[in-house]
Amino acid sequence: MVGLRPATEADIPAMMEAERQPGYDALVGRFTTQEHVANLADPTAAYQVAVDREGQVLGFVFFRDLT
């Protein structure tokens, strides 16, 4: 079973690992740690992480320009 939850700063290493997979940057791009931290604090942005039963991060989605 997979669940979704809001991302936290503790999830940044897992998100950055996903971003560094081959071909990812060509499709979506990459953020630095500082950019992820800033995005987490931005009220017009949101992250959700997909987690397995043990809480392991499987992936994430980033929303921006939320109103």
Secondary structure, DSSP 8 states (H G I E B T S, - for coil): --EEEE--GGGHHHHHHHHTSTTHHHHT----HHHHHHHHH-TT-EEEEEE-TT--EEEEEEE-S--
